[in-house]
Amino acid sequence: MKALLRLVSCYRFTLMVVAAILYLSFFKPPQTSLDEITNFDKMVHFAMYFGLASLIWIEYLVSH
């Protein structure tokens, strides 16, 4: 239990970003002019997961 609490306290921002990504992954966005950009959803997914990986790396460096 202590290990889980330590993990949550070390990676609290990462867990919030994971929750936001999960929500946005199942969210149906409204129609916008950005729909005309080909593969826009792929660029957004790349940005979200790149940001998540960067945040995990930063929080790991800060906590260790």
Beta strands, then each sheet from edge to edge (+ up, - down):
end
